[in-house]
Amino acid sequence: MAPFHVSWQTLLEELDGLPEGATLITPLSHTQFGITDVQEQRVVIRVEDSDEKRPLQRDNFETLYRRLTDEPGGFELDRLPPDADPYPAVWSLHPRIEIDEDAGVIVETDGPTTDQLLGAAPAGDPADRSEPDLAVYADALLLVDALERHDVAILSETETDALVNLYTLLSDVQRNANDLRQDVADVLLTRLHHDRPVSGAFGSVQRTTRRNRSLKDDEEILAILEDAGIQRQRVMGIDRSKLDDALAVTEVSETDVYEIQESEYVRKADVDEDVKETRLQGLKEQLAATEGEEADELRQEIEELEGRIDELTSFRTGAEMHD
């Protein structure tokens, strides 16, 4: 383990070498920020979409350094104060320090490390893209094509066969998207900490606990309530509202009469419609700018897709009409 002042100078050199406009992302809240000034005693940052600058003090960097190097398994990020999220992100630029988000720690290592530096957005080379083998992807392509073929601004004026196709595709997309959404949520639950929102390009999510109650056996509940001085008639039939009223005036606990199960889920916190619109506009411009041999290939793919769409939607419509 190198002395702090040696590692600090190494970190400052890494910060001085950052390209202009470099953006880092915090490991817990996934807040994006940039470095505006590097000094011996502090590093000044500016959070994305904010004009406010914030100094990160050298003493706090030293405290985190000593903790992460003193513990063999690294320092648990959950133990950070709420406003200290940028410190480990900056430390990750050091060549011997990295963040393991899956394990929720920041550690010192002798091997190659990764950092919290966001790379430049790719130029959008179609060769770098591949078609995922997912039902929701195929259904979404068909739905997008159908939406482009028909003006759905006024549904009452849309032809019946077009509405049937749209309804079928929307149902398929909804079902398959929900399945994939749950799979994504299951993985996200292993990575979210402290009920802190985690942000992406299109919005943010957070870990939330859902609490479900189910009544225990009627006779067991009535016996407990009678022991507490509550007559059966007051809660006969175990009406939940009456039962809750009875619990409010006795020392009987909620767990005595309810079977309580808690489950965790991912709740959508917000959606950034501006980012979505910008991304969609960029895709449209990229398509419009396609020329030459690539354009011919794209047109051929579109023609093949149109044939698949006509065949599939005709089959689905005919099948549903005969049900």
N, C-alpha and C positions, 0 to 999 in steps of 0.2 A: 504493500500500500504506500503510495507516494504521499509526502506531506501535503497538507491542504494548499499551501501557498504555491507549490509546484503545479498541482492539478488546476488551481485557479488560473495561473498564467497560461496553461495549455488551453483552458476553456476560453479565455479572453482572445487568444490567437485564433481559435476556431470561429469565434463570433466576428472578429475583424475580417475574416475571410469569407463571410457569408455574401452571396450575391445580393444586389439591390432588390428590394421587394420580396426577399425570402420570408416565408410564412411558416410558423410552427403551430403545433396543435397540442393542447393539454391532454394528458392521459385519462382524466376522469370525466370532465365536462365536455371534452373535445372542443373547447373554445379556441379559435384561431387568433394568432397575434403575430406582430412583427417586431423586430428589434430596431429602435430608433437611435440609440446611443449606447456606446460601450465605454465605461470608465473603470478606473482602478477599484473604486469602492461600490460601484453599483452598475446595473444594467437597466436601461430604460426601455420599456415596451409600450406598444400601442395595440389595444384590442381591436380586432376587425370591426369595421362599421362604427367606430367610435373615434372621436377626436381627443379623447382623454388619454394622457400619457401616465404611465405608472412606473415608479422606480422599484427595482428588485435589489435589495440590499445585500452586500457582500457577507455580512454576518449571518444572514439567513441561509445563503448558499453554503457557508461553512458548517452550520448546524446540520443541514440535510446531508452534506458530504460525510460528516463524522458518523451519522446514524447509518447510512447505507454501507459504509465500509466497516463498521464495527460488527454488523450482523451478517453471519455467513450466508444466509438466504436472501439478503437484501432487505431494504426497508419497505414495509407495506404501505402502499399509497393511501389506503383507507385511513391511515393515522395522520394524514396531512390536515392542517387547518383548512377551512373552506376556501380561503383566499390565497392559498399557497400552491395551487395547481400549476402555475407557470414555472415554478422553480425546477421540478424534475424534467419538464420539457426542455428547458435550457441546458440542464446538466446532460441530457441525452446527446448533445452535440460533442461531448468529450469522447475521444476515441476508445476509452476503456469503461464507459458507463452507458447502460442502456435500460430501457423500460420494457418489462414483460407485462403487457396488459392482460393477457390471459391469467397469469398468476397474480396480477395486481401488485407488482413490486418494481422497485428500481434497484439495480444491482451493479456492482463492479465486476468486470470480466476481463480475462486475458485474450479471449477470442474476438473475432469480428463482431461489430455491434451495428445495430440499427438506431436511427434517431427519429425524433418527432417532427422532422422537417418535411413539409409538403413539397412534392416535386411539381415541376411545371406541368400544366395540363397538356395532354397529348394533342397532336395536331389533328387527330381524327382520321388516320390512315385506314381505309376500309380493310386492308390486308390484315390489320391487327384485330379485327373483329371476327367473332365466330357465332354461329347460330346455336343457342343452347337447346338441349334436348328436353324441353319443358312444354307441357300441354298449354300452360298459360301463355307462353310465347307465341305459339302457333295461333291460338285463339285471338290473341291481341293483334296479330298481323291482319287476320281476317276482319276483325272489328274495325281497325283503322282504315282498311281498304273500303269497307262498307260505309263508314262515316264520310269518306271522301267522295264516294259515288252518289250519295243521297244528301239532299239538303234537309237536315233535321231541325232547323231553326223553328219551324212550325210543324209539329208532328201531325196535326190534324189534316194537313195537306199532303202527307207522305203516303205513297201507295201501300196497300195492304201487304203485298208480298215482301216489300222492303222492310216494313215494320216487323213481320214474322222473322225475317233473317236477323234484323237487329236485336230483337228480343232473345232469339236463340243464342246469338253470339255473346250478348251481354250476360246471359245466364251462365254460359260456359266460362267466360272470363271471371265472373264473380266466384264461382265454385272453385276453380283451379287457383285463383289468386288467394282465396282464403286458406287453402291448403298450404300453399307456399309461404303465405304470411305467418302461419302458425309455426312452420319449420324455422323461419327466420327468427321469430320471437323466442323460440326455445334456445337458440344459440345466443341471442342477445341477453337473455336472462343470466347467462354465465359471465357476462362482461360488464354489466351495469353495477354501479356501486352507489351506496348511500342515498338512493332516491334522487341522485343528481341528474338533470337532463343531459343527454348526450346528443350533440348536434351533427347533422350531415348537411349535404348541399341543399336538400329539399325540405328539411324540417328537423325536428328533434323528438326523441322519445325518452321516457323515464321508467324506472322500475316502480311498480305500484302493487300494493297488496289488496286482494279482494277477500272479504270476510263473509262466509256463508254460514247460516244457522239452520239447524233442523231439530225439531222437537224430539225429546226422548220419549220413552213409553208413557202412555197416558197415566196408568196407575202409579208409576214411579213419581211422575210430576205431582199428581194429586196428593200422594202421601207426603211428599216433601212440603207442599204448600199447607196441608193440614197441620203438620208439625209446627209450621211458622204462624199458625193462627188464621189462615185464609180458608174460608169455607169453599167446598167444591162448587157450589152454585156460582160463585164469582168468576170461575174460569171454566165452567162446564163446557165440554166440547173443545177446550184448549184453543180459544180464540186468541190469536197472537196479540192483538191490541189490548185485550183484557189481561192477558198474562203479563205483558210489559208494564201495565198499570200496577198490577199486584207486586211485581218485582221492585217497583219504584218506592213502595212503602214498607218493604221488609228488608231483612238482611240476607235473604236468599240470593245467591249469586247467579249470574247469567249461565254459567257453566253447569249449574245444578239441574237446569231444566232444558238446556239446549245442547245438542251435539254440534260443536263448532269446528269447522274446517276452514283453513286459510290456504289460498292458492295465489301464486304470484303471476302477473301477466304484464305485458308491455302495453302501455297506453299512449296513443298518439298525442303529443303535446301541441304541436302546431305544424302548419304547412306553409312554406314560403312560395307563394304562387308566382312571385316575380322571377325567382330563380328557375322555376319550371318553365315559364314562358320564354325566358332567355335561352334555355337549353333547347327547347323545341324550335325556336327561331333559327338557332345555329344549325340544327339538323336540316331545316328547310333550305337554308342558304347553301349548305354543303351539297345538297342534292341538286340544287339549281346550277351550281358551278361545275358539275361533272361534265366532262367533255371527252371527245376522242373515243378510243377503244373501250375505255372504262364506261362511257355513256352507253355504247352499244350493248355491252354486257349487262348493264343495269336495266336497259329497256327490255332485253330478252328475259331477264329474271322477272320483271314486272309482268310481261306477257304470260310467262309460265304460271306466276302466282294468280293472275286473273283467271286462267283456265282452271286452276285448282279451286279458286273461290266459287266459280260458277258451278263446278261439279259438286262441291261440298254443300253449298247452300241449297242447290236444287234437290240434293238427296235429303237433306235435313227437312226442308219444307215439305216435300212429298211424304216423308215418313210421318211427320207430325200431323199432317192433314188426314192420314189414314188411321191414326190412333183413335 
